[in-house]
Amino acid sequence: MKTFRTAIVGLGKIGFELDANVDEKYVLSYARAFSMHKGFDLVAGFDIDRSKVDIFEKEYKVQGYHYEDLKDNLTDIDAVVISTPANNHFEVFEEVVSYCKPRMIIMEKPLALDLKQARKIVTTADEMDILLYVNYFRRVDPGIKKLKQYLDSEEFGKLKCVDIYYGEDLMNNGSHFVDLMRHLVGEPCQIKLLHSNDINNPDFMFLYKGLRIFFMSSVGIDYYLKDMDFVFERARVKYYCFSSTQLMLPEVELCFGAKELIDVESRDLHLDVERYMLTVIDYIHNVLSNKSELISTGHTALQTLEVCFDIMKKGERV
């Protein structure tokens, strides 16, 4: 197996901390995923907080550096992760590509919080022939791939409705599901704002011919709620908190002619939330090894960002 040298810029939650003090069955950070994968050699971690660097070094026996030392320590790197806060993605990206030319840059979502900066990132990556992967990870999840197969084949009939509850805010969490729906069913014919007391947490709807997708913010609800409910003509698929999956098929005919939905085995649709980052890193290795095509690119992420900004502008006008 070919090995790729990798560096992580940003040792916060997704870069390092999410699984630093939890059981090894969880793979939620770039640091743990790269350290576990035989196809990567994690050679450096960078952060502005020296205490995080020290903990990272102790945990993974990998050299850590203060962010100011980026220039002198990004040599001979195949893949660079940018997992800093979104408001400085552009600045960090510009510094990284001025110091080295990796084969791939792995960027946390959203691409940026400014459309001009996001477009510049994508243009620069294209001009420098750098692969740009943006971590809308559900695109590469095996369960989502299987769901897309069911959608494309219409094995369950046509998709009639989807209900989604997202958390945190539209850019940081809701954009995951905007991106996923664009991936699964394409661009909507119309986007309609439903409710917006807070432009960062709007309720809205994607309209297609014969299909409606509702996005509802879970802000203000006192429990964890990030669910998806897909209603097909002949089945129903529900994801609870994205760790439990329920597939229901019409198995029993009721006395008045309708059919009742009965739970059936749905393991092929299950989302492996506990180890999702290892799935992402394995997919990235396949892309770098020319075994897979990149399906979450700078261009697709930019289009998702443009949709999110459009939704927020609709909220501003209300």
C-alpha positions in Angstrom: 0.0 0.0 0.0 1.4 3.4 -1.0 1.9 5.8 1.9 1.2 9.5 1.8 2.8 12.1 4.0 0.2 14.2 5.8 0.1 17.3 8.0 -2.8 18.8 10.0 -3.2 22.6 10.4 -5.6 23.2 13.2 -5.6 20.9 16.3 -9.0 21.8 17.6 -12.1 19.6 17.8 -12.2 18.0 14.3 -8.4 18.2 13.9 -7.5 16.4 17.1 -9.7 16.9 20.2 -13.0 15.2 19.5 -11.8 11.7 20.3 -8.7 12.5 22.4 -10.3 11.3 25.6 -12.8 8.6 24.4 -12.7 4.9 23.6 -10.6 3.9 20.6 -13.7 2.5 18.9 -14.5 6.2 18.1 -12.6 7.7 15.1 -13.9 11.3 15.0 -10.8 13.4 14.3 -8.2 13.7 11.5 -5.4 12.9 13.9 -6.8 9.6 15.1 -7.9 8.5 11.6 -4.6 9.3 9.9 -2.6 7.6 12.7 -4.7 4.5 12.3 -4.6 4.2 8.5 -1.6 2.3 7.1 -1.7 4.3 3.9 -0.8 7.6 5.7 2.2 8.9 7.6 1.1 11.7 9.8 4.3 13.8 10.1 3.2 17.2 11.6 0.5 19.1 13.4 0.2 22.9 13.7 -1.8 25.1 16.0 -1.7 28.6 17.5 -2.2 27.1 20.9 1.1 25.6 22.2 -0.8 23.6 24.9 -2.7 21.7 22.1 0.5 21.1 20.2 2.1 19.6 23.4 -0.9 17.2 24.0 -0.9 16.2 20.3 2.8 15.4 20.4 2.3 13.3 23.5 -0.7 11.4 22.2 0.6 10.6 18.7 4.4 10.8 19.0 4.3 13.2 16.0 6.1 16.5 15.7 4.0 19.5 16.5 4.6 23.1 15.7 3.3 26.5 16.5 1.4 27.9 13.5 4.1 30.6 13.0 6.5 27.7 12.1 4.3 26.6 9.1 6.6 27.9 6.4 9.7 25.9 7.5 7.9 22.6 8.2 5.7 21.9 5.2 8.2 20.1 3.0 7.5 16.9 1.0 3.9 16.7 2.1 1.3 14.9 0.0 -1.9 16.0 1.8 -2.6 19.0 4.1 -5.6 19.2 6.3 -7.0 22.6 7.1 -9.2 22.2 10.1 -9.0 25.7 11.6 -12.1 27.9 12.3 -13.9 28.6 9.0 -13.4 32.4 9.3 -9.6 31.9 8.6 -9.8 29.1 6.0 -8.8 31.5 3.3 -5.8 32.9 5.1 -4.5 29.5 6.0 -5.1 28.1 2.5 -3.2 31.0 1.0 -0.2 30.4 3.4 -0.2 26.7 2.8 -0.1 27.0 -1.0 2.6 29.7 -0.8 4.9 27.3 1.1 4.2 24.0 -0.6 2.2 22.2 -3.4 0.6 19.1 -1.9 -1.3 16.7 -4.1 -4.5 17.3 -2.0 -5.8 19.9 0.5 -8.5 18.5 2.8 -10.7 21.4 4.0 -13.2 21.4 6.7 -16.6 22.7 5.8 -17.8 25.3 5.1 -15.2 26.2 2.5 -15.2 29.8 3.8 -17.6 32.4 5.4 -17.1 34.8 2.5 -18.1 33.9 -1.1 -15.3 35.8 -2.7 -12.7 34.0 -0.6 -14.3 30.7 -1.3 -14.2 31.3 -5.0 -10.6 32.3 -4.8 -9.7 29.1 -2.9 -11.3 27.0 -5.7 -9.7 29.0 -8.5 -6.3 28.8 -6.9 -6.5 25.0 -6.3 -7.5 24.6 -10.0 -4.7 26.7 -11.3 -2.1 24.9 -9.1 -3.6 21.5 -10.0 -4.2 20.7 -6.3 -7.0 18.3 -5.5 -9.4 20.1 -3.1 -11.6 17.8 -0.9 -14.2 19.6 1.4 -15.3 17.4 4.2 -19.0 16.9 3.5 -18.4 13.4 4.7 -21.9 12.0 4.1 -21.2 11.9 0.4 -18.7 9.1 0.9 -20.5 7.1 3.6 -21.4 3.6 2.4 -24.9 3.9 3.8 -25.6 7.1 1.8 -24.1 5.5 -1.3 -26.6 2.6 -0.9 -29.4 5.1 -0.3 -28.5 6.9 -3.6 -28.6 3.6 -5.4 -32.2 3.0 -4.1 -33.0 6.6 -5.2 -31.5 6.2 -8.7 -33.0 2.8 -9.3 -36.4 3.7 -7.9 -36.5 0.3 -6.2 -38.7 1.9 -3.5 -40.6 3.9 -6.0 -40.3 7.7 -6.4 -39.1 9.8 -3.5 -42.1 11.9 -2.4 -40.9 13.9 0.6 -37.9 14.4 3.0 -38.0 16.0 6.4 -34.6 17.1 7.9 -33.8 18.5 11.3 -30.4 20.2 11.5 -28.6 21.7 14.5 -26.2 24.5 15.4 -26.6 26.8 12.4 -27.0 26.7 8.7 -23.4 27.2 7.7 -21.8 24.9 10.2 -24.3 22.1 10.4 -27.2 22.8 8.0 -24.9 23.0 5.1 -24.1 19.3 5.5 -27.7 18.5 4.6 -28.0 21.1 1.9 -25.0 19.5 0.3 -26.3 16.0 0.8 -29.7 16.7 -0.8 -27.9 18.4 -3.8 -25.8 15.2 -4.1 -28.7 12.8 -3.8 -31.4 14.5 -5.9 -29.8 17.4 -7.7 -30.5 21.1 -7.7 -33.9 22.3 -6.6 -36.3 24.1 -8.9 -37.1 26.6 -6.2 -36.0 27.4 -2.6 -38.7 28.7 -0.3 -38.1 30.3 3.1 -40.6 29.0 5.7 -39.5 30.7 8.9 -36.6 32.9 10.0 -36.5 34.6 13.4 -32.7 34.0 13.1 -31.1 34.2 9.7 -28.5 31.7 10.8 -31.1 29.1 11.7 -33.9 29.3 9.1 -36.5 26.8 8.3 -36.7 26.4 4.5 -37.8 24.1 1.7 -36.4 22.7 -1.6 -39.0 22.3 -4.3 -38.6 19.8 -7.1 -41.1 18.4 -9.5 -43.1 16.0 -7.4 -40.8 16.3 -4.4 -40.5 18.6 -1.4 -37.6 18.6 1.1 -38.1 20.4 4.4 -35.2 21.7 6.4 -36.0 22.6 10.1 -33.6 24.1 12.6 -33.5 22.2 15.9 -32.2 25.3 17.8 -34.4 25.9 20.8 -35.2 22.2 21.3 -33.8 20.8 24.5 -32.4 17.5 23.2 -30.2 16.2 20.4 -32.1 16.3 17.1 -30.4 15.7 13.8 -32.8 13.5 11.9 -33.7 12.7 8.3 -37.0 11.0 7.1 -37.2 9.9 3.5 -40.7 9.0 2.3 -40.8 6.9 -0.9 -43.9 5.5 -2.7 -43.2 2.0 -1.3 -40.9 2.5 1.6 -39.7 4.9 4.3 -36.1 5.4 5.5 -35.5 7.2 8.8 -32.2 8.3 10.3 -32.2 9.2 14.0 -29.4 11.3 15.2 -27.5 9.8 12.2 -26.5 6.7 14.2 -29.8 4.7 14.1 -31.4 3.7 10.8 -34.9 2.4 10.2 -36.2 1.0 7.0 -39.9 0.3 6.7 -41.5 -1.6 3.9 -45.3 -2.4 3.2 -45.5 -5.9 4.5 -49.0 -6.2 6.0 -52.3 -5.3 4.2 -54.9 -3.7 6.5 -58.6 -4.5 6.3 -59.4 -1.3 4.3 -56.9 -2.0 1.6 -53.9 0.1 2.7 -50.6 -1.5 3.7 -48.9 -1.1 7.0 -45.1 -0.3 7.1 -43.1 -2.9 9.0 -39.5 -2.5 10.2 -37.0 -4.7 8.2 -33.2 -5.2 8.4 -31.5 -2.1 7.1 -27.8 -2.7 7.8 -26.7 -1.6 4.3 -28.2 1.8 4.9 -26.6 2.3 8.3 -24.3 5.3 8.8 -21.1 4.5 10.7 -21.1 7.6 12.8 -18.7 6.3 15.4 -15.9 5.7 12.9 -16.9 8.0 10.1 -13.5 9.8 9.9 -11.8 6.5 9.1 -14.2 6.0 6.2 -13.3 9.5 5.0 -9.5 8.9 5.2 -9.8 5.5 3.4 -11.7 7.3 0.6 -9.1 10.0 0.4 -6.4 7.3 0.1 -8.3 5.7 -2.8 -8.5 9.1 -4.5 -4.8 9.8 -4.0 -4.1 6.2 -5.3 -6.2 6.9 -8.4 -8.8 4.3 -7.4 -11.7 6.7 -6.8 -13.0 9.9 -8.2 -13.3 13.0 -5.9 -17.0 13.6 -5.3 -16.9 16.3 -2.6 -14.8 18.9 -4.4 -14.1 22.6 -4.0 -16.6 23.2 -6.8 -19.5 21.2 -5.2 -18.8 22.8 -1.8 -18.8 26.3 -3.4 -22.2 25.6 -4.9 -23.5 24.5 -1.5 -22.1 27.6 0.0 -23.8 29.8 -2.6 -27.2 28.1 -1.9 -26.7 28.7 1.9 -25.9 32.4 1.3 -29.0 32.6 -0.9 -31.2 31.2 1.9 -29.7 33.6 4.4 -30.4 36.5 2.1 -34.0 35.4 1.8 -34.1 35.6 5.7 -32.7 39.1 5.7 -35.5 40.3 3.5 -38.3 38.9 5.7 
